[in-house]
Amino acid sequence: MTPKEILFKYWNYPSFKTPQEEIISSILEGKDTLAILPTGGGKSICYQVPAIIFDGLTLVISPLIALMKDQVQNLQSKGISTAYITNEIDQNTIGKILDDCQNNKIKLLYVSPERLQSRIFVERLKQINISLLAVDEAHCVSEWGHDFRPAYHRISRLKTILPKVPILALTATATEKIQQEIVEKLELDNPEVFKSSLKRENLSYNVFLSADKKNDLIYYLKKYPGSSIIFVRNRKLTYEIASFLSQNGFDADFFHAKLTKDEKEQKQQDWMLSNSRIMVSTNAFGMGIDKPNVRTVFHIDLPQGIEAYYQEVGRAGRDEQESYGIYLYNPDDRIQAENIFKANLPSQQDFIKIGNCLFSQLQLAEGELTEMNYQLDLPKFAEKFGLNLKMVLQFLEFLNTKEIIQQKNYSQNSSIQILASPHSINLNENRIFDYLQRHYPGIYTYNREISESKMAFELHMSIGDIRNSLHEYAKNGSIDYSDRFLARFRFLVPRDSNAFKNKLWKDFEAIQVNNWKRLQAMAYYAEQNTICRERLLFGYFNQKSDQNCGKCDVCQSKKQNENFNSTDLIEYLKEGTKTQAEILSKFINSPKDKIVEELQYLIDEMRVQPIGFDSYKLIE
């Protein structure tokens, strides 16, 4: 079958989007290819169609487990043999999946980049007929990008065992600098490069000044009804805003990285099946979920950069219906974002001190390199040496990105499996075991993600006491405990104190300066109100445009016909005293700023009288 015939048979699309067909042709000709397509631009079809045509396996490297599962489920529903491998799958099942790949029973296999750290997995790849290597979210290879994943640097090593296999690198967000780094780090051989316009006709980008973000959310959610994502800065705000919206009659839920795996999956599933549910989340949500009918994406706080902002807003409108990205901006947002950025940023003195304390704790001499796998209790380490815990975490993460250390089994949550027999535990005397058994069904059978802070709160204990008790139970064999505060790593290079003082510090400083510039670019985007939002966004990604979008808040503010004037407001107030919320709801299809402006004009002209805090009465 031809690519077009496959597209119609499996996806029921009569034709490709530009430049999908050209990308597929390049792959089928065996060329390395870099494709830069907008979010919702159909990146996955660019490797799924060739996968059906090729005789061998298409190996897809993706950083997002949710996306893997979603795509595998979708392809399997179409009758396309597909599988994924994650840490959730046991070794026997992984072995069977790889056997099926070797026997040409599977067309596409999805894995995370970290899977390439497994020597056994890489050895098995040598026995499999692989036709294509697809690298999704390829910008993750860049140290200068917003989503750097060190494991992406190892992808190029597959070239040695798969020298003739073409590589397709895909991304939605890449500046010129990051595009060059993708080509270099993945060792693409004279690649064909395809760039699609970032423009999406159905999506508008808006920044609205807001002094009352919660009530402004209600206003815009009523104005643009439907499924929505609201991105916030921290976990506390996910609870607060979801609760506030629920109390005001909206179907709202919250999501963040510290939820257990089961909780995450249930919330994602409920949200996917709903046409109106609102998900209030940290940036842990949405990037791996392909929900077509998201009408609005809100930001309550200043995003970390334009790349992240563009990707997050791009979750809206994949069904090509009118959709909106809305940032509710307040001048304090920039100050808060800058303060948070600076608060846990190590100085050069801090950086060197953390390194010296680490080597002292581990008793690692200058020039020494051992094969030892270290375990470090981070809170205790920070307390012992008087260090800022968040700085320590940032320091170790940096060492991991520079491949000075290799971190193992890092997780957002701790996990426990009870190994002792239920009959051997007196639940009346052991509150912790009683709590685990009641709150985590199946904990005797498999590892369950748990929250020490939640346990501590509900059992009226300190987190330290909870952790100490769990470690004692692990020592005597009663439980298998994976403590998220316990860093597990080994060194990949010998200790070099001079490198820490000079080269490594300079590298760390350069990355932080780049992150600061990214934050400032986002702040400028939000604060300015003269340049079309879309043009400003596209210019950041080196896509120049001579035309304004005509849809963003800046373009709309320049239009003369607002379809609203003081006469409309006077007629409504003739019915009696109205609150501001009632007025805004009445004229929901008119710009909020215009309504407030007309209301203030009538007050200044003494034709309307304010009553109390937020009500207004017509002066007869």
C-alpha positions as CSV (number, residue, x, y, z in Angstrom):
1,M,0.0,0.0,0.0
2,T,1.0,3.6,-0.6
3,P,1.4,6.0,2.3
4,K,-1.9,7.7,1.3
5,E,-3.7,4.4,1.2
6,I,-2.4,3.5,4.7
7,L,-3.5,6.9,6.0
8,F,-7.0,6.4,4.7
9,K,-7.3,2.8,5.8
10,Y,-6.1,3.3,9.4
11,W,-6.9,6.9,10.1
12,N,-9.7,7.7,7.6
13,Y,-7.9,10.9,6.5
14,P,-8.1,11.6,2.7
15,S,-4.8,13.5,2.6
16,F,-1.7,14.5,4.6
17,K,-1.1,17.8,6.3
18,T,1.8,19.8,5.0
19,P,4.7,18.6,5.2
20,Q,3.8,15.1,6.5
21,E,4.0,13.4,3.1
22,E,7.4,14.9,2.4
23,I,8.7,13.8,5.7
24,I,7.5,10.2,5.1
25,S,9.1,10.2,1.6
26,S,12.4,11.2,3.2
27,I,12.2,8.4,5.7
28,L,11.2,5.8,3.1
29,E,14.3,6.9,1.1
30,G,16.4,6.0,4.2
31,K,17.4,9.6,5.0
32,D,18.0,11.0,8.5
33,T,15.2,13.6,9.0
34,L,14.5,16.4,11.4
35,A,10.8,17.5,11.5
36,I,9.7,20.6,13.4
37,L,5.9,20.6,13.5
38,P,3.5,22.5,15.8
39,T,1.8,20.9,18.7
40,G,-1.2,19.1,17.2
41,G,0.5,19.1,13.8
42,G,0.4,15.3,13.4
43,K,4.0,14.4,14.3
44,S,3.2,10.8,15.2
45,I,1.8,9.9,11.8
46,C,5.2,10.8,10.3
47,Y,6.7,7.6,11.8
48,Q,3.5,5.4,12.2
49,V,2.8,5.3,8.5
50,P,6.3,4.3,7.5
51,A,6.3,1.7,10.4
52,I,3.4,-0.1,8.6
53,I,5.3,0.0,5.3
54,F,8.7,-1.2,6.6
55,D,9.4,-4.9,7.1
56,G,11.1,-4.4,10.4
57,L,10.5,-2.7,13.7
58,T,10.1,1.0,14.3
59,L,11.7,1.9,17.7
60,V,10.1,5.0,19.1
61,I,11.9,6.8,21.9
62,S,9.6,9.0,24.0
63,P,10.0,10.7,27.3
64,L,6.3,10.6,28.2
65,I,4.8,7.4,29.6
66,A,1.3,8.7,29.3
67,L,1.9,9.4,25.6
68,M,3.3,5.9,25.1
69,K,0.3,4.3,26.6
70,D,-2.2,6.5,24.8
71,Q,-0.6,5.9,21.4
72,V,-0.1,2.2,21.9
73,Q,-3.8,1.9,22.9
74,N,-4.8,4.0,19.9
75,L,-2.8,2.0,17.4
76,Q,-3.9,-1.4,18.8
77,S,-7.5,-0.3,18.4
78,K,-6.7,0.2,14.7
79,G,-5.3,-3.4,14.5
80,I,-1.6,-2.3,14.3
81,S,0.7,-4.5,16.4
82,T,2.3,-2.1,19.0
83,A,3.9,-2.4,22.4
84,Y,5.7,-0.3,25.0
85,I,8.2,-1.1,27.7
86,T,8.3,0.9,31.0
87,N,9.6,0.2,34.5
88,E,6.1,-0.8,35.5
89,I,6.4,-4.0,33.4
90,D,8.1,-7.1,34.9
91,Q,11.2,-8.7,33.2
92,N,9.3,-11.8,32.0
93,T,6.8,-9.6,30.1
94,I,9.6,-7.5,28.7
95,G,11.4,-10.6,27.5
96,K,8.2,-11.8,25.7
97,I,7.7,-8.3,24.0
98,L,11.3,-8.4,22.7
99,D,10.8,-12.0,21.5
100,D,7.8,-10.8,19.5
101,C,9.8,-7.9,18.1
102,Q,12.5,-10.3,17.1
103,N,9.9,-12.6,15.4
104,N,8.5,-9.6,13.4
105,K,5.2,-9.7,15.4
106,I,5.3,-6.1,16.5
107,K,5.5,-3.0,14.2
108,L,6.2,-0.3,16.7
109,L,7.9,-0.4,20.1
110,Y,7.8,2.6,22.4
111,V,10.5,3.0,25.1
112,S,11.9,5.8,27.2
113,P,15.4,7.1,26.6
114,E,16.5,5.7,30.0
115,R,15.8,2.2,28.7
116,L,18.9,2.6,26.5
117,Q,21.0,2.5,29.8
118,S,20.1,-1.2,30.0
119,R,22.9,-3.3,28.5
120,I,20.6,-6.2,28.2
121,F,18.1,-4.2,26.3
122,V,20.7,-2.8,23.9
123,E,22.1,-6.4,23.3
124,R,18.6,-7.6,22.5
125,L,18.2,-4.8,19.9
126,K,21.2,-6.3,18.0
127,Q,19.0,-9.4,17.4
128,I,16.0,-7.4,16.0
129,N,15.4,-6.2,12.5
130,I,15.0,-2.5,13.1
131,S,13.9,-0.3,10.1
132,L,13.4,3.1,11.7
133,L,14.4,4.9,14.9
134,A,12.0,7.7,15.8
135,V,13.0,10.2,18.5
136,D,10.0,12.1,19.8
137,E,10.4,15.4,21.8
138,A,13.9,15.6,20.3
139,H,14.5,19.0,22.0
140,C,15.1,17.1,25.2
141,V,18.6,16.4,23.9
142,S,19.6,20.0,24.4
143,E,21.2,21.2,27.6
144,W,19.9,24.7,26.7
145,G,16.3,23.6,26.2
146,H,13.5,23.7,28.8
147,D,13.1,19.9,29.0
148,F,16.6,18.5,29.0
149,R,16.9,14.7,29.6
150,P,20.5,13.4,29.9
151,A,19.5,10.0,28.6
152,Y,18.8,11.6,25.2
153,H,22.6,11.9,24.8
154,R,22.8,8.1,24.7
155,I,20.6,7.7,21.7
156,S,23.4,8.4,19.3
157,R,25.2,5.3,20.6
158,L,22.7,3.2,18.8
159,K,24.4,4.4,15.6
160,T,27.1,1.9,16.3
161,I,24.7,-1.1,16.3
162,L,22.2,0.3,13.8
163,P,24.5,2.1,11.3
164,K,22.1,1.9,8.4
165,V,18.9,2.7,10.2
166,P,17.4,6.1,9.4
167,I,16.6,8.4,12.3
168,L,13.6,10.7,12.5
169,A,13.8,13.4,15.1
170,L,10.6,15.3,16.0
171,T,9.9,18.4,18.0
172,A,7.4,21.2,18.2
173,T,9.6,23.8,19.8
174,A,13.2,24.4,18.8
175,T,15.1,27.6,18.3
176,E,17.9,27.7,15.7
177,K,20.5,26.9,18.4
178,I,18.5,23.9,19.7
179,Q,17.9,22.6,16.1
180,Q,21.7,22.6,15.6
181,E,22.2,20.8,18.9
182,I,19.6,18.1,17.9
183,V,21.5,17.4,14.7
184,E,24.9,17.3,16.5
185,K,23.9,15.3,19.6
186,L,21.8,12.7,17.7
187,E,24.6,12.5,15.0
188,L,22.1,12.9,12.2
189,D,23.8,12.4,8.9
190,N,23.2,15.3,6.5
191,P,19.5,15.3,7.5
192,E,16.5,16.5,5.6
193,V,15.0,19.3,7.6
194,F,11.3,20.1,7.5
195,K,9.7,23.1,9.3
196,S,6.0,23.6,9.3
197,S,4.4,27.0,10.2
198,L,3.7,27.3,13.9
199,K,0.4,29.0,13.0
200,R,-2.8,27.4,14.1
201,E,-5.8,29.1,12.7
202,N,-8.2,28.0,15.4
203,L,-6.0,29.0,18.4
204,S,-5.6,32.5,19.8
205,Y,-3.0,33.7,22.4
206,N,-4.2,36.1,25.1
207,V,-2.9,37.9,28.1
208,F,-5.4,39.6,30.4
209,L,-4.5,41.9,33.3
210,S,-6.1,40.4,36.4
211,A,-6.3,41.7,40.0
212,D,-8.7,38.8,41.0
213,K,-7.6,35.7,39.2
214,K,-10.0,33.3,40.8
215,N,-13.1,35.3,39.8
216,D,-11.6,36.1,36.4
217,L,-11.3,32.4,35.9
218,I,-15.0,32.0,36.5
219,Y,-15.7,34.8,34.0
220,Y,-13.6,33.3,31.2
221,L,-14.7,29.7,31.8
222,K,-18.3,30.8,31.4
223,K,-17.4,32.8,28.3
224,Y,-15.5,29.9,26.7
225,P,-17.2,26.7,28.1
226,G,-15.8,23.3,27.6
227,S,-12.9,21.2,28.8
228,S,-9.9,23.2,30.1
229,I,-6.5,22.9,31.7
230,I,-5.4,25.5,34.3
231,F,-1.6,25.6,34.9
232,V,-0.5,26.8,38.3
233,R,2.8,27.2,40.1
234,N,2.6,24.6,42.9
235,R,0.6,21.8,44.4
236,K,-1.1,23.9,47.0
237,L,-2.7,26.1,44.3
238,T,-4.0,23.0,42.4
239,Y,-6.1,22.1,45.5
240,E,-7.2,25.7,46.2
241,I,-8.4,26.6,42.7
242,A,-10.0,23.2,42.0
243,S,-11.9,23.5,45.2
244,F,-12.9,27.1,44.5
245,L,-14.2,26.2,41.0
246,S,-16.1,23.2,42.3
247,Q,-17.8,25.4,44.9
248,N,-18.9,27.6,42.1
249,G,-20.5,24.9,40.1
250,F,-17.7,23.7,37.8
251,D,-16.6,20.1,37.2
252,A,-13.0,20.6,38.4
253,D,-10.2,18.3,39.6
254,F,-6.5,18.7,40.5
255,F,-3.3,17.1,39.4
256,H,0.4,17.2,40.4
257,A,3.5,15.1,40.3
258,K,3.2,13.8,43.9
259,L,0.0,11.9,43.3
260,T,0.4,8.1,43.2
261,K,0.5,6.4,39.8
262,D,-3.1,5.0,40.3
263,E,-4.4,8.4,41.3
264,K,-2.8,10.0,38.2
265,E,-4.2,7.4,35.9
266,Q,-7.7,7.7,37.3
267,K,-7.7,11.5,37.1
268,Q,-6.4,11.4,33.5
269,Q,-9.0,8.8,32.5
270,D,-11.9,10.8,34.0
271,W,-10.7,14.0,32.3
272,M,-10.2,12.3,28.9
273,L,-13.8,11.0,29.0
274,S,-15.4,14.3,30.0
275,N,-16.4,17.2,27.7
276,S,-16.5,19.8,30.4
277,R,-14.0,18.8,33.2
278,I,-11.5,21.4,34.2
279,M,-8.0,20.1,35.3
280,V,-6.0,22.4,37.6
281,S,-2.5,21.3,37.5
282,T,1.2,22.0,37.8
283,N,3.2,21.4,34.6
284,A,3.2,17.7,35.4
285,F,-0.1,17.4,33.4
286,G,-1.1,17.5,29.8
287,M,2.2,17.0,27.9
288,G,1.6,13.4,27.1
289,I,-2.1,13.4,26.7
290,D,-3.8,13.8,23.4
291,K,-7.3,15.2,24.1
292,P,-8.8,16.8,21.0
293,N,-11.6,19.0,22.5
294,V,-9.7,21.2,25.0
295,R,-11.2,24.6,24.6
296,T,-9.0,26.7,26.9
297,V,-5.6,26.5,28.5
298,F,-5.0,29.0,31.3
299,H,-1.9,30.1,33.1
300,I,-2.2,31.7,36.5
301,D,1.5,32.3,37.1
302,L,4.3,33.4,34.8
303,P,5.5,30.3,32.8
304,Q,9.2,29.5,33.0
305,G,9.8,30.3,29.3
306,I,8.2,30.7,25.9
307,E,9.0,27.2,24.8
308,A,7.1,25.7,27.8
309,Y,4.3,28.2,27.4
310,Y,3.8,27.4,23.7
311,Q,3.7,23.7,24.3
312,E,1.3,24.0,27.1
313,V,-1.1,26.3,25.2
314,G,-0.8,23.9,22.3
315,R,-2.9,21.3,24.2
316,A,-6.0,23.3,23.2
317,G,-8.0,23.0,20.0
318,R,-6.6,19.8,18.5
319,D,-10.0,19.2,17.0
320,E,-9.5,22.4,15.0
321,Q,-12.4,24.1,16.7
322,E,-12.0,27.7,18.1
323,S,-9.8,27.6,21.2
324,Y,-8.0,30.0,23.5
325,G,-4.8,30.3,25.5
326,I,-5.3,32.7,28.3
327,Y,-2.7,34.0,30.8
328,L,-4.2,35.9,33.7
329,Y,-1.4,38.3,34.3
330,N,-0.6,40.5,37.3
331,P,2.6,42.6,37.6
332,D,3.5,40.8,40.8
333,D,3.8,37.6,38.8
334,R,7.2,38.6,37.4
335,I,8.5,39.5,40.9
336,Q,7.3,36.2,42.4
337,A,8.9,34.2,39.5
338,E,12.2,36.0,39.8
339,N,12.2,35.5,43.6
340,I,11.5,31.8,43.3
341,F,14.2,31.5,40.7
342,K,16.8,33.2,42.9
343,A,15.8,31.7,46.2
344,N,17.3,28.2,45.7
345,L,20.0,29.1,43.2
346,P,23.5,28.2,44.5
347,S,26.2,30.8,44.4
348,Q,29.7,29.7,43.4
349,Q,30.5,29.4,47.0
350,D,27.4,27.3,47.7
351,F,28.2,25.1,44.6
352,I,31.8,24.4,45.7
353,K,30.7,23.8,49.3
354,I,28.0,21.2,48.3
355,G,30.6,19.4,46.2
356,N,33.2,19.3,49.1
357,C,30.5,18.2,51.6
358,L,29.4,15.4,49.2
359,F,32.9,14.1,48.7
360,S,33.5,14.3,52.5
361,Q,30.3,12.4,53.2
362,L,31.1,9.7,50.7
363,Q,34.9,9.6,51.7
364,L,35.9,10.0,48.1
365,A,39.5,11.1,47.6
366,E,40.9,13.4,44.9
367,G,41.3,11.5,41.6
368,E,39.4,8.5,43.0
369,L,36.7,6.6,41.0
370,T,35.0,3.6,42.5
371,E,32.3,1.2,41.1
372,M,30.3,1.7,44.3
373,N,26.6,2.5,44.1
374,Y,26.0,5.2,46.7
375,Q,22.9,5.9,48.8
376,L,22.5,9.4,50.3
377,D,19.7,10.5,52.6
378,L,19.3,14.0,51.2
379,P,17.4,15.6,54.2
380,K,20.0,14.2,56.7
381,F,22.9,15.2,54.5
382,A,21.6,18.8,54.1
383,E,20.9,19.1,57.8
384,K,24.4,17.7,58.8
385,F,26.3,20.2,56.7
386,G,23.9,23.1,57.0
387,L,22.9,23.1,53.3
388,N,19.8,24.2,51.5
389,L,18.0,20.9,50.5
390,K,16.7,22.3,47.2
391,M,20.2,23.5,46.3
392,V,21.5,20.0,47.0
393,L,18.8,18.5,44.7
394,Q,19.6,21.0,42.0
395,F,23.4,20.3,42.4
396,L,22.9,16.5,42.0
397,E,20.5,17.0,39.0
398,F,23.2,19.1,37.3
399,L,25.9,16.4,38.0
400,N,23.5,13.9,36.4
401,T,23.0,16.1,33.3
402,K,26.7,16.5,32.9
403,E,27.2,12.7,33.3
404,I,29.4,13.2,36.3
405,I,27.1,10.8,38.2
406,Q,24.4,8.4,37.1
407,Q,21.2,8.6,39.2
408,K,19.2,5.5,39.6
409,N,15.5,4.9,40.2
410,Y,14.6,8.5,40.8
411,S,10.9,9.0,41.5
412,Q,8.6,11.8,42.5
413,N,7.1,9.4,45.1
414,S,8.3,6.7,47.5
415,S,7.0,3.2,47.1
416,I,6.4,0.3,49.5
417,Q,5.5,-3.4,49.3
418,I,4.8,-5.3,52.5
419,L,6.7,-8.5,52.5
420,A,5.7,-9.8,56.0
421,S,2.7,-12.1,56.3
422,P,-0.5,-10.2,57.3
423,H,-0.9,-12.7,60.2
424,S,2.5,-11.8,61.6
425,I,1.6,-8.1,62.1
426,N,-0.5,-6.8,65.0
427,L,-2.4,-4.0,63.4
428,N,-3.7,-2.8,66.8
429,E,-0.2,-2.1,67.9
430,N,1.4,-0.9,64.7
431,R,-0.3,2.2,63.4
432,I,1.9,2.5,60.3
433,F,1.2,-1.0,59.0
434,D,-2.5,-0.5,59.8
435,Y,-2.5,2.8,57.8
436,L,-0.7,1.2,54.8
437,Q,-3.0,-1.8,54.7
438,R,-6.2,0.4,54.8
439,H,-5.1,3.1,52.3
440,Y,-3.1,1.1,49.8
441,P,-5.0,-2.0,48.6
442,G,-2.7,-4.6,47.0
443,I,0.4,-3.5,49.0
444,Y,1.1,-7.1,49.9
445,T,1.3,-8.1,46.3
446,Y,3.1,-5.2,44.5
447,N,4.9,-1.9,45.2
448,R,2.5,1.0,45.9
449,E,3.5,4.6,45.7
450,I,3.0,6.3,49.0
451,S,3.2,9.8,50.5
452,E,5.2,10.1,53.8
453,S,3.9,13.7,54.3
454,K,0.3,12.6,54.0
455,M,1.0,9.7,56.4
456,A,2.7,12.0,58.9
457,F,-0.2,14.4,58.8
458,E,-2.9,11.8,59.3
459,L,-1.0,9.8,61.9
460,H,0.1,12.9,63.8
461,M,3.8,12.1,63.4
462,S,6.8,13.9,61.9
463,I,7.9,12.9,58.4
464,G,11.3,12.1,59.9
465,D,9.8,9.6,62.3
466,I,7.7,8.0,59.5
467,R,10.9,7.6,57.4
468,N,12.9,6.2,60.2
469,S,10.3,3.6,61.1
470,L,9.9,2.6,57.4
471,H,13.7,2.2,57.1
472,E,13.7,0.0,60.2
473,Y,11.0,-2.2,58.8
474,A,13.0,-2.4,55.5
475,K,16.1,-3.5,57.4
476,N,14.3,-6.4,59.2
477,G,12.7,-7.5,55.9
478,S,9.1,-6.6,56.7
479,I,8.8,-4.2,53.7
480,D,10.5,-3.2,50.5
481,Y,10.9,0.5,50.8
482,S,12.0,2.8,48.0
483,D,12.6,6.2,49.6
484,R,12.3,9.2,47.2
485,F,14.5,11.2,49.6
486,L,17.2,8.6,49.2
487,A,19.4,9.5,46.3
488,R,21.0,6.5,44.5
489,F,23.9,7.1,42.2
490,R,27.4,6.1,41.1
491,F,30.2,8.3,39.8
492,L,31.1,8.0,36.2
493,V,34.4,10.1,36.4
494,P,37.1,10.5,39.1
495,R,36.8,13.3,41.6
496,D,38.3,16.5,40.2
497,S,38.0,19.4,42.7
498,N,39.5,21.8,40.2
499,A,36.8,21.0,37.6
500,F,34.1,21.8,40.2
501,K,35.7,25.2,41.0
502,N,36.1,26.1,37.3
503,K,34.6,24.3,34.3
504,L,31.6,22.7,36.0
505,W,30.7,25.9,37.8
506,K,31.0,27.9,34.6
507,D,28.7,25.4,32.8
508,F,26.2,25.5,35.7
509,E,26.3,29.3,35.7
510,A,25.8,29.5,31.9
511,I,22.7,27.2,32.1
512,Q,21.2,29.3,34.8
513,V,21.9,32.5,32.9
514,N,20.1,30.9,29.9
515,N,17.2,30.0,32.1
516,W,17.0,33.6,33.5
517,K,17.0,35.0,29.9
518,R,14.2,32.5,29.1
519,L,12.1,33.8,32.1
520,Q,12.8,37.4,31.0
521,A,11.6,36.7,27.5
522,M,8.4,35.3,28.8
523,A,7.9,38.3,31.1
524,Y,8.4,40.7,28.2
525,Y,5.8,38.7,26.1
526,A,3.3,39.1,28.9
527,E,3.9,42.7,29.8
528,Q,4.0,44.3,26.4
529,N,0.7,45.2,24.8
530,T,1.6,46.6,21.4
531,I,2.9,43.7,19.3
532,C,0.6,40.9,18.2
533,R,1.1,37.9,20.6
534,E,1.3,35.4,17.7
535,R,3.9,37.3,15.8
536,L,6.0,37.7,19.0
537,L,5.8,34.0,19.7
538,F,6.7,33.0,16.2
539,G,9.6,35.4,16.1
540,Y,11.1,33.8,19.2
541,F,11.2,30.5,17.1
542,N,12.7,32.4,14.1
543,Q,9.5,32.2,12.1
544,K,9.0,35.8,10.9
545,S,5.5,37.0,10.0
546,D,4.4,40.2,8.3
547,Q,0.7,39.8,9.4
548,N,-1.0,40.2,12.7
549,C,-3.2,37.3,13.8
550,G,-6.2,39.5,14.3
551,K,-7.4,37.3,17.2
552,C,-5.1,37.8,20.3
553,D,-5.9,40.4,23.0
554,V,-3.5,42.9,21.4
555,C,-5.1,42.7,18.0
556,Q,-8.6,42.7,19.4
557,S,-7.9,45.9,21.4
558,K,-7.0,47.7,18.2
559,K,-10.3,46.9,16.6
560,Q,-12.8,49.8,16.6
561,N,-16.0,47.8,16.6
562,E,-16.4,46.1,20.0
563,N,-20.2,45.5,19.6
564,F,-20.8,47.1,23.0
565,N,-21.4,50.6,24.3
566,S,-22.9,52.4,27.3
567,T,-26.4,52.3,25.9
568,D,-26.4,48.5,26.3
569,L,-25.3,48.8,29.9
570,I,-27.9,51.5,30.7
571,E,-30.7,49.4,29.3
572,Y,-29.6,46.5,31.5
573,L,-29.3,48.6,34.7
574,K,-32.9,49.8,34.2
575,E,-33.9,46.4,35.4
576,G,-32.5,47.3,38.9
577,T,-29.3,47.1,40.9
578,K,-26.7,44.6,39.4
579,T,-23.5,43.2,40.7
580,Q,-20.4,43.3,38.6
581,A,-20.5,39.5,38.1
582,E,-24.1,39.8,36.8
583,I,-23.1,42.6,34.4
584,L,-20.1,40.6,33.1
585,S,-22.3,37.5,32.7
586,K,-24.9,39.5,30.8
587,F,-22.4,40.7,28.3
588,I,-20.3,37.6,28.3
589,N,-19.5,37.9,24.6
590,S,-18.1,41.4,24.9
591,P,-14.5,42.2,26.0
592,K,-14.3,42.4,29.8
593,D,-12.0,45.5,29.7
594,K,-14.5,47.3,27.5
595,I,-17.4,46.6,29.9
596,V,-15.4,47.8,32.9
597,E,-14.3,50.9,30.9
598,E,-17.9,51.8,30.0
599,L,-19.1,51.2,33.6
600,Q,-16.4,53.5,34.9
601,Y,-17.4,56.1,32.3
602,L,-21.0,56.0,33.5
603,I,-19.8,56.4,37.1
604,D,-17.7,59.4,36.2
605,E,-20.6,60.9,34.4
606,M,-22.8,60.4,37.5
607,R,-25.2,58.2,35.6
608,V,-24.4,55.1,37.6
609,Q,-23.9,54.9,41.4
610,P,-21.7,52.2,43.0
611,I,-23.6,50.4,45.8
612,G,-21.4,48.7,48.4
613,F,-18.4,46.7,47.2
614,D,-19.3,45.5,43.8
615,S,-22.9,46.5,42.9
616,Y,-24.2,49.3,40.6
617,K,-27.4,51.2,40.3
618,L,-28.7,53.5,37.5
619,I,-29.2,57.1,38.6
620,E,-32.6,58.1,37.2
